[in-house]
Amino acid sequence: MIHNPILRGFNPDPSIIRVGEDYYIATSTFEWFPGVQIHHSRDLVHWHLLTRPLDRVSQLDLRGVGASYGVWAPCLTYDKGTFYLVYTVVTAYYCNMHDTHNYIVTAQDIMGPWSEPTEVSGFGFDPSLFHDDDGRKYMVMMVTDHRVNRKFTGRLIAQEYDPVAKKMVGDFHEVYQSKDIFLEGPHLLKRNGWYYLFCADTGTGEGHGQTMLRSRHVFGPYGMDKPDFGNRTSEREAYSILTSRHVPTHPIQKAGHADLVETSNGEWYMVHLCGRPLEQRNPQDAPRFGNCRRYMLGRETAIQKVCWTEDGWLRLANGTNVPDESLEGPNLPVCPWPEEPERDDFDLPALRLAWQFLRVPLSEQDYSLTQRPGYLRLMGGDGLGSRFRQSLIAQRLTEVNADIETSLEFEPQYFKQMAGLILMYDNDNYLYLHVTRDEDLGKVVTLLKAENKQYSAPFGLIPIPEHVPVHLKIRIEGGVAAFYYGIGESLTALGTAIDASFLSDEACNEGWFTGTMVGVCCQDLTGFHLPADFDFFSMHAWESGRP
């Protein structure tokens, strides 16, 4: 059985391919580096993180980009021995004019090396590459419109791509226009002489869905599949073949932004974006999304079995347009992967693959795993509001119940020097349990809460001994976080638990496309780069009940 989501925690906008007996899913990474996560499976049930192809600053330099900018909606394809990855790097979006730069990289092996990027058409975001059976290649994408009085709600274009010249060729063609229904995330596929446009509809929130169109010609005209599921509420609502919008109690919400794969034995599956809502909601008077449910884990990836109708349209195998939380896997040999360790003792020569950086990688001057073997040494860097360079590593929170712990040795000399354990959504939203110094109290542990640039220290400053390791722990249960510190074996709670659900999609005032990350960091705002040594990091997450 498959239990959704299959990629848990911040893993949105899935693109899937099969190469032989191997299946690969690429997902968006936004401002986190390296760019694009690629997961691997051989049975569509068990998945493991395999690689991140955009791993060089020459390929991806995100210094200065805003929250939820960066790498959007990668499309992974394969043709005649070559892997192709198309993606958008967004550098301006929450403004009147959008800067959406689209790139393509290639590799002969999924593990790389991947080429330097070639920039292609920038009409909008969500570019997707299609390989036709006559050898020609086409790219399709949505079109952004900055005009105050834009002509269409939804717009898609297609154009031919020349892989030898590495550029778009010929005219672009409008393949979809609508004043009512918004489409994005398009993928092209061909089956039985039909070209299909497989598109996300209605944004990426709780109204999200997936729509399908088809044509006998790659440039259209395309006709929309209009199944009668009996629950459309207006002409402006999309004809979604997958959606959770009419079932608010369903555990899998935001279903949409999908892609398709055919197994080696002829079964068809759809991977799609989804989210698991918390009970907590935004305040009614929130600047955006008043009273909206919160999604602390961000948008994740789920999978559904699908089948083709006699007249050539696609339907969920369950006979509805509502996703399954659990479903039967394909008739393939079972292939589990070794369990990833919950604890990292920093005893390897390189950081584990689970870790990511903000915007650009840390250099040898920023961190070391060798200066003190068995420890991660982070040199004090910029403040947490910086969009340029930070001494911070983080990984995805995968459940809203988790124990997160670290032990560090850090001897701050000034209040501007800090190091510790962090829950972070973006630069303006985090909970930072850390060690620092106070002029009167000496070495202290404290919690800094940042919620949409509103800062507080809920527990004040707690004096701790000098020159001893400090154990820090955060326990999250249902999106509520409790904080602990310890010297030696015993742990002491700091105050009462805090609602951490503001670290969530739709709760943040700037970006809301990523998800909560957990990690360790060190700041030195004096510029002296005082280091902190972390002995270990662990995260034990569970789905429900007690651990």
SEPA-640823 format. One line per 10 residues: for each residue y, x, z of C-alpha. Coordinates in nm, 3 decimals. Each point is the difference from the previous one (the first is absolute). Layout:
// residues N
Y,X,Z ~ ...
// end
This chain:
// residues 547
0.000,0.000,0.000 ~ 0.362,0.098,-0.060 ~ 0.246,-0.060,0.282 ~ 0.364,-0.013,-0.111 ~ 0.227,0.190,-0.005 ~ -0.201,0.286,-0.149 ~ 0.295,0.243,0.031 ~ 0.146,-0.072,0.343 ~ 0.356,0.077,0.094 ~ 0.285,0.084,-0.240
-0.178,0.009,-0.343 ~ 0.182,-0.237,-0.240 ~ 0.007,-0.060,-0.378 ~ -0.360,0.097,-0.082 ~ -0.105,0.121,-0.344 ~ -0.375,0.043,-0.057 ~ -0.219,0.174,-0.259 ~ -0.367,0.079,-0.045 ~ -0.111,0.332,-0.147 ~ -0.378,0.005,-0.031
-0.133,-0.101,0.342 ~ 0.321,0.088,0.184 ~ 0.282,-0.240,0.091 ~ 0.353,0.111,0.080 ~ 0.294,-0.194,0.144 ~ 0.358,0.132,-0.014 ~ 0.262,-0.145,0.238 ~ 0.372,0.041,0.062 ~ 0.139,0.253,0.251 ~ 0.380,-0.063,-0.025
0.193,0.269,0.197 ~ -0.311,0.172,0.137 ~ -0.125,0.331,-0.148 ~ -0.234,0.091,-0.173 ~ 0.038,-0.293,-0.236 ~ -0.263,-0.264,-0.097 ~ -0.316,-0.051,0.203 ~ -0.328,0.002,-0.194 ~ -0.305,-0.145,0.175 ~ -0.354,0.040,-0.132
-0.311,-0.221,0.015 ~ -0.338,-0.030,-0.168 ~ -0.084,-0.353,0.116 ~ 0.342,-0.177,0.039 ~ -0.086,-0.049,0.368 ~ 0.047,0.343,0.155 ~ 0.320,0.192,-0.077 ~ 0.141,0.334,0.103 ~ 0.331,0.173,-0.067 ~ -0.066,0.258,-0.271
0.330,0.156,-0.110 ~ 0.374,-0.039,-0.054 ~ 0.086,0.129,-0.349 ~ 0.379,0.041,0.037 ~ -0.026,0.295,0.236 ~ 0.270,0.236,-0.129 ~ 0.375,-0.028,0.041 ~ 0.030,0.076,-0.373 ~ -0.184,-0.330,-0.056 ~ 0.165,-0.201,0.277
0.319,0.083,0.191 ~ 0.104,-0.292,0.220 ~ 0.278,0.167,0.197 ~ 0.274,-0.251,0.073 ~ -0.182,-0.315,-0.112 ~ 0.030,-0.310,0.217 ~ -0.260,-0.189,0.198 ~ -0.263,-0.160,-0.227 ~ 0.134,0.191,-0.301 ~ -0.209,0.268,-0.168
-0.337,-0.057,-0.168 ~ -0.067,-0.362,-0.102 ~ -0.303,-0.167,-0.159 ~ -0.206,0.279,-0.159 ~ -0.230,-0.086,-0.289 ~ -0.313,0.214,-0.029 ~ -0.194,-0.005,-0.330 ~ -0.260,0.214,-0.177 ~ -0.060,0.062,-0.369 ~ -0.218,0.251,-0.185
-0.028,0.253,0.281 ~ 0.358,-0.023,0.126 ~ 0.138,-0.173,0.309 ~ 0.347,-0.150,-0.041 ~ 0.228,-0.094,0.290 ~ 0.319,-0.196,-0.066 ~ 0.241,-0.077,0.284 ~ 0.361,-0.076,0.089 ~ 0.228,0.211,0.218 ~ 0.271,-0.230,0.133
0.320,0.176,0.108 ~ 0.230,-0.306,0.021 ~ -0.108,-0.359,0.053 ~ 0.178,-0.188,0.282 ~ 0.323,0.001,-0.199 ~ 0.147,-0.155,-0.314 ~ -0.154,0.247,-0.248 ~ -0.359,0.121,0.026 ~ -0.114,0.355,-0.078 ~ -0.371,-0.024,-0.081
-0.127,0.319,-0.162 ~ -0.348,-0.031,-0.153 ~ -0.230,0.298,-0.046 ~ -0.345,0.087,-0.128 ~ -0.232,0.283,0.111 ~ -0.348,0.088,-0.126 ~ -0.306,0.192,0.114 ~ -0.348,0.080,-0.129 ~ -0.143,-0.038,0.351 ~ 0.096,-0.264,0.257
0.046,0.284,0.251 ~ 0.250,0.168,-0.229 ~ 0.187,0.206,-0.071 ~ 0.232,-0.275,-0.121 ~ 0.266,0.081,-0.258 ~ 0.372,0.019,0.050 ~ 0.151,-0.348,-0.050 ~ 0.139,-0.128,-0.328 ~ 0.273,-0.263,0.034 ~ -0.049,-0.313,-0.207
0.180,-0.333,-0.038 ~ 0.209,-0.111,0.297 ~ 0.071,-0.367,-0.078 ~ -0.150,-0.097,0.333 ~ -0.286,0.084,0.234 ~ -0.378,-0.058,0.011 ~ -0.087,0.178,-0.329 ~ -0.360,-0.035,-0.111 ~ -0.181,0.194,-0.274 ~ -0.254,-0.170,-0.228
-0.245,0.181,-0.232 ~ -0.087,-0.217,-0.299 ~ -0.335,0.028,-0.174 ~ 0.166,0.140,-0.315 ~ 0.128,0.302,0.196 ~ 0.360,-0.114,0.032 ~ 0.164,-0.026,0.340 ~ 0.257,-0.246,0.131 ~ 0.210,-0.027,0.311 ~ 0.107,-0.327,0.159
0.248,-0.044,0.288 ~ 0.235,-0.247,0.161 ~ 0.374,0.013,-0.071 ~ 0.261,0.015,0.275 ~ 0.332,-0.177,-0.059 ~ 0.307,0.104,0.199 ~ 0.231,-0.260,-0.153 ~ 0.154,-0.261,0.227 ~ -0.098,-0.270,-0.249 ~ -0.335,0.129,-0.119
-0.162,-0.184,-0.289 ~ -0.358,-0.014,0.127 ~ -0.179,-0.020,0.334 ~ -0.298,0.190,-0.141 ~ -0.021,0.240,-0.294 ~ -0.269,0.237,-0.133 ~ 0.010,0.244,-0.291 ~ -0.261,0.206,-0.185 ~ 0.036,0.311,-0.214 ~ -0.232,0.254,-0.162
-0.051,0.339,0.167 ~ -0.081,0.315,-0.198 ~ -0.214,0.229,0.220 ~ 0.044,0.298,-0.234 ~ 0.378,-0.019,-0.017 ~ 0.003,-0.124,0.363 ~ 0.260,-0.267,-0.065 ~ 0.047,-0.366,-0.078 ~ 0.004,-0.079,-0.373 ~ 0.107,-0.300,-0.205
0.193,-0.299,0.124 ~ -0.063,-0.164,0.336 ~ -0.117,-0.361,-0.014 ~ 0.080,-0.283,0.239 ~ -0.340,-0.138,0.100 ~ 0.113,-0.235,0.277 ~ 0.324,-0.177,0.088 ~ 0.052,-0.282,0.248 ~ 0.287,-0.163,0.184 ~ -0.244,-0.137,0.257
-0.298,0.226,0.076 ~ 0.045,0.363,0.105 ~ -0.272,0.244,-0.111 ~ -0.044,0.370,0.074 ~ -0.284,0.252,0.042 ~ -0.139,-0.069,-0.350 ~ -0.329,0.145,-0.121 ~ -0.130,-0.031,-0.357 ~ -0.370,-0.036,-0.077 ~ -0.198,-0.105,-0.304
-0.312,-0.215,-0.012 ~ -0.167,-0.184,-0.289 ~ 0.300,0.052,-0.227 ~ 0.253,-0.129,0.256 ~ 0.275,0.209,0.156 ~ 0.056,-0.108,0.359 ~ 0.312,0.051,0.210 ~ -0.111,0.001,0.362 ~ 0.315,-0.031,0.213 ~ 0.121,-0.031,0.357
0.218,-0.304,0.058 ~ 0.256,-0.124,0.252 ~ 0.105,0.319,0.175 ~ -0.216,0.177,0.256 ~ 0.037,-0.223,0.307 ~ -0.195,-0.302,0.116 ~ 0.067,-0.180,-0.328 ~ -0.169,0.277,-0.199 ~ -0.263,-0.070,-0.265 ~ -0.169,0.118,-0.319
0.049,-0.151,-0.346 ~ -0.169,0.058,-0.337 ~ 0.124,-0.030,-0.361 ~ -0.171,0.084,-0.331 ~ 0.064,0.061,-0.368 ~ -0.187,0.099,-0.314 ~ 0.258,0.278,-0.056 ~ 0.108,0.272,0.238 ~ 0.369,-0.089,-0.041 ~ -0.059,-0.373,0.036
0.088,-0.280,0.003 ~ -0.180,-0.048,0.333 ~ -0.108,-0.335,0.136 ~ -0.033,-0.055,0.374 ~ -0.319,-0.115,0.167 ~ 0.088,-0.330,0.170 ~ -0.294,-0.096,0.218 ~ 0.028,-0.327,0.185 ~ -0.067,0.092,0.359 ~ 0.194,-0.305,0.112
0.244,0.172,0.234 ~ 0.303,0.104,-0.205 ~ 0.312,-0.140,0.163 ~ 0.256,0.049,-0.279 ~ 0.045,0.128,-0.355 ~ 0.135,0.323,0.149 ~ -0.330,0.075,0.171 ~ -0.234,0.238,-0.180 ~ -0.343,-0.101,-0.130 ~ -0.175,0.240,0.235
-0.372,0.064,-0.044 ~ 0.018,0.182,0.336 ~ 0.236,-0.081,0.288 ~ 0.013,-0.079,0.372 ~ 0.335,-0.178,-0.015 ~ -0.140,-0.347,0.070 ~ -0.230,0.107,0.284 ~ 0.225,0.149,0.271 ~ -0.287,0.017,0.251 ~ -0.209,0.224,-0.227
-0.054,0.350,0.148 ~ 0.066,0.161,-0.341 ~ 0.361,-0.070,-0.102 ~ 0.231,0.133,-0.276 ~ -0.290,0.008,-0.249 ~ 0.113,0.126,-0.341 ~ 0.085,0.313,-0.203 ~ -0.357,0.033,-0.124 ~ -0.205,0.210,-0.241 ~ -0.348,-0.044,-0.147
-0.314,0.208,-0.035 ~ -0.339,-0.065,-0.160 ~ -0.298,0.153,0.179 ~ -0.270,0.195,-0.178 ~ -0.224,-0.310,0.013 ~ 0.255,-0.239,-0.145 ~ 0.147,-0.158,0.315 ~ 0.378,-0.040,0.027 ~ 0.216,0.062,0.307 ~ 0.372,-0.028,0.069
0.183,0.225,0.245 ~ 0.327,-0.136,0.133 ~ 0.278,0.052,0.248 ~ -0.018,-0.196,0.326 ~ 0.131,-0.008,0.358 ~ -0.129,-0.101,0.343 ~ 0.273,-0.185,0.193 ~ 0.079,0.037,0.367 ~ 0.081,-0.298,0.220 ~ 0.347,0.145,0.059
0.284,-0.118,-0.223 ~ 0.352,0.110,-0.087 ~ 0.281,-0.173,0.190 ~ 0.125,-0.313,-0.173 ~ 0.341,0.164,-0.048 ~ -0.132,0.334,-0.135 ~ 0.215,0.152,-0.279 ~ -0.297,-0.037,-0.237 ~ -0.319,-0.204,0.012 ~ 0.091,-0.215,0.302
-0.308,-0.132,0.187 ~ -0.230,0.193,-0.237 ~ -0.330,0.127,0.134 ~ -0.027,0.373,0.053 ~ -0.246,0.240,-0.166 ~ -0.019,0.317,0.207 ~ -0.273,0.158,-0.215 ~ 0.197,-0.057,-0.318 ~ -0.166,-0.107,-0.322 ~ -0.365,0.091,-0.038
-0.267,-0.018,-0.272 ~ -0.272,-0.266,-0.024 ~ -0.265,-0.079,-0.261 ~ -0.137,-0.325,-0.148 ~ -0.288,-0.081,-0.233 ~ 0.112,-0.173,-0.321 ~ -0.164,-0.152,-0.306 ~ 0.104,-0.098,-0.351 ~ 0.000,-0.360,-0.113 ~ -0.151,-0.114,-0.329
0.348,-0.029,-0.151 ~ 0.091,0.356,0.099 ~ 0.204,-0.032,0.320 ~ -0.057,0.163,0.335 ~ -0.089,-0.177,0.326 ~ -0.096,0.103,0.352 ~ -0.375,-0.024,0.048 ~ 0.055,-0.223,0.304 ~ 0.131,-0.279,-0.227 ~ 0.351,-0.007,0.150
0.314,0.211,-0.034 ~ -0.008,0.101,0.371 ~ -0.135,0.346,0.089 ~ -0.315,0.058,0.201 ~ 0.019,0.196,0.324 ~ -0.369,0.088,-0.035 ~ -0.208,-0.006,-0.316 ~ -0.318,0.132,-0.151 ~ 0.025,0.346,-0.151 ~ -0.122,0.092,-0.348
-0.362,0.070,-0.087 ~ 0.043,0.377,0.028 ~ -0.172,0.265,0.212 ~ 0.162,0.018,0.343 ~ 0.200,0.320,0.044 ~ 0.167,0.044,0.340 ~ 0.221,0.298,0.080 ~ 0.004,0.203,0.321 ~ 0.227,-0.147,0.266 ~ 0.340,0.165,0.022
0.052,0.160,0.344 ~ 0.236,-0.188,0.230 ~ 0.118,0.325,0.157 ~ 0.167,0.295,-0.171 ~ -0.015,0.323,0.203 ~ 0.205,0.189,-0.260 ~ -0.277,0.258,-0.030 ~ -0.024,0.001,-0.381 ~ 0.197,0.237,-0.225 ~ 0.191,-0.294,-0.152
0.111,-0.344,0.113 ~ -0.251,-0.281,-0.052 ~ 0.052,-0.223,-0.301 ~ 0.104,-0.297,0.216 ~ 0.334,0.165,0.083 ~ 0.315,-0.050,-0.204 ~ 0.357,0.126,0.014 ~ 0.330,-0.181,-0.045 ~ 0.147,0.055,-0.349 ~ -0.092,0.368,-0.041
-0.277,0.222,0.140 ~ 0.049,0.219,0.302 ~ 0.031,0.369,-0.086 ~ -0.151,0.300,0.178 ~ 0.330,0.023,0.189 ~ -0.045,-0.358,0.127 ~ -0.353,0.005,0.139 ~ -0.303,0.220,0.059 ~ -0.369,-0.043,0.078 ~ -0.056,0.374,0.042
0.276,0.132,0.226 ~ -0.190,-0.154,0.290 ~ -0.356,-0.077,-0.111 ~ -0.121,-0.345,0.100 ~ 0.355,-0.138,0.018 ~ 0.246,-0.153,-0.243 ~ 0.333,0.177,0.046 ~ 0.298,-0.202,-0.122 ~ 0.335,0.178,-0.017 ~ 0.289,-0.219,0.112
0.162,-0.164,-0.302 ~ 0.251,-0.268,-0.096 ~ 0.055,-0.324,0.189 ~ -0.209,-0.309,-0.070 ~ 0.281,-0.154,-0.205 ~ -0.013,0.283,-0.254 ~ -0.106,-0.082,-0.354 ~ -0.037,0.363,-0.096 ~ -0.225,0.213,0.220 ~ -0.185,-0.077,0.321
-0.266,0.173,0.209 ~ -0.224,-0.306,0.002 ~ -0.353,-0.085,-0.108 ~ -0.140,-0.353,0.006 ~ -0.293,-0.214,-0.110 ~ -0.055,-0.371,-0.046 ~ -0.048,-0.246,0.284 ~ -0.308,-0.194,-0.116 ~ -0.027,-0.271,0.269 ~ 0.245,-0.171,0.236
-0.223,0.111,0.289 ~ -0.012,0.374,0.052 ~ 0.008,0.284,0.251 ~ 0.211,0.292,-0.125 ~ 0.014,0.325,0.197 ~ 0.115,0.359,-0.011 ~ 0.052,0.295,0.231 ~ 0.287,0.242,-0.054 ~ 0.158,0.307,0.150 ~ 0.377,0.001,-0.043
0.275,0.158,0.208 ~ 0.334,-0.146,-0.112 ~ 0.316,0.181,0.110 ~ 0.250,-0.268,-0.109 ~ 0.006,-0.377,-0.033 ~ 0.019,0.046,-0.377 ~ -0.359,0.130,-0.005 ~ -0.280,-0.259,-0.009 ~ -0.370,-0.024,-0.086 ~ -0.267,-0.264,0.038
-0.194,-0.298,-0.131 ~ 0.150,-0.253,-0.240 ~ -0.061,-0.345,-0.147 ~ 0.221,-0.017,-0.308 ~ 0.075,-0.251,-0.273 ~ 0.305,0.178,-0.144 ~ 0.298,0.213,0.104 ~ 0.167,-0.295,0.176 ~ -0.307,-0.152,0.167 ~ -0.226,0.190,0.238
-0.133,0.040,0.354 ~ 0.014,0.365,0.104 ~ -0.178,0.110,0.320 ~ 0.122,0.355,0.052 ~ 0.078,0.296,0.220 ~ 0.358,0.126,0.025 ~ 0.245,0.141,0.260 ~ 0.274,-0.148,0.210 ~ 0.281,0.209,0.150 ~ -0.061,-0.144,0.348
-0.369,-0.092,0.006 ~ -0.143,0.289,-0.198 ~ -0.305,-0.055,-0.219 ~ -0.064,-0.372,-0.052 ~ -0.210,-0.250,-0.195 ~ 0.167,-0.307,-0.147 ~ -0.033,-0.268,-0.266 ~ 0.256,-0.044,-0.276 ~ -0.008,-0.339,-0.172 ~ 0.177,-0.040,-0.335
0.010,-0.352,-0.145 ~ 0.216,-0.030,-0.310 ~ 0.236,0.270,0.130 ~ 0.022,-0.156,0.346 ~ -0.105,0.274,0.243 ~ -0.120,-0.029,0.359 ~ -0.193,0.196,0.265 ~ -0.197,-0.280,0.170 ~ -0.153,0.213,0.278 ~ 0.273,0.251,0.069
-0.086,0.365,0.069 ~ -0.313,0.100,0.195 ~ 0.003,0.359,0.142 ~ -0.314,0.204,-0.071 ~ -0.106,0.356,0.097 ~ 0.098,0.304,-0.202 ~ -0.247,0.216,-0.193 ~ -0.297,-0.236,0.002 ~ -0.159,-0.205,-0.280 ~ 0.110,-0.363,-0.024
-0.243,-0.274,-0.102 ~ 0.160,-0.293,-0.187 ~ -0.170,-0.329,-0.087 ~ 0.098,-0.324,-0.172 ~ -0.229,-0.304,0.019 ~ 0.069,-0.278,-0.250 ~ -0.160,-0.342,0.050 ~ 0.093,-0.278,-0.239 ~ 0.316,0.183,-0.096 ~ 0.114,0.050,0.362
0.025,0.364,0.110 ~ -0.044,0.157,0.344 ~ 0.099,0.362,0.069 ~ -0.155,0.264,0.227 ~ 0.053,0.362,0.094 ~ -0.206,0.238,0.207 ~ -0.011,0.346,0.150 ~ -0.365,0.096,0.032 ~ -0.268,-0.270,-0.011 ~ 0.181,-0.312,0.127
0.240,-0.214,-0.203 ~ 0.302,-0.192,0.127 ~ 0.143,-0.307,-0.173 ~ 0.365,-0.005,-0.100 ~ 0.146,-0.339,0.091 ~ -0.141,-0.309,-0.166 ~ -0.138,-0.052,-0.351 ~ 0.240,-0.046,-0.293 ~ -0.034,-0.224,-0.304 ~ -0.048,0.254,-0.280
-0.029,-0.261,-0.277 ~ 0.349,0.085,-0.128 ~ -0.173,0.298,-0.165 ~ -0.092,-0.240,-0.274 ~ 0.046,-0.123,-0.354 ~ 0.284,-0.256,-0.012 ~ 0.135,0.110,0.341 ~ 0.188,0.310,-0.119 ~ 0.347,-0.042,-0.143 ~ -0.027,0.260,-0.275
-0.352,0.058,-0.128 ~ -0.303,-0.223,0.054 ~ -0.268,0.123,-0.241 ~ -0.192,0.257,0.207 ~ -0.166,-0.038,0.343 ~ -0.017,0.154,0.345 ~ -0.084,0.371,0.009 ~ -0.106,0.191,0.312 ~ 0.038,0.370,0.059 ~ 0.165,0.292,0.174
0.337,0.162,-0.054 ~ 0.251,0.251,0.137 ~ 0.381,0.009,-0.027 ~ 0.245,0.275,0.086 ~ 0.353,-0.112,-0.068 ~ 0.137,0.334,0.122 ~ -0.136,0.171,-0.312 ~ -0.210,0.245,0.208 ~ -0.330,-0.153,-0.127 ~ -0.170,0.001,0.341
-0.374,-0.062,-0.059 ~ -0.237,-0.248,0.161 ~ -0.374,0.065,0.014 ~ -0.230,-0.303,-0.038 ~ -0.356,0.047,0.127 ~ -0.147,-0.311,-0.164 ~ 0.077,-0.341,-0.145 ~ -0.232,-0.300,0.023 ~ 0.012,-0.360,-0.115 ~ -0.269,-0.248,0.097
0.060,-0.336,-0.171 ~ -0.191,-0.325,0.036 ~ 0.021,-0.335,-0.173 ~ -0.015,-0.246,0.290 ~ -0.089,-0.022,0.368 ~ -0.026,0.309,0.216 ~ -0.083,0.346,-0.139
// end
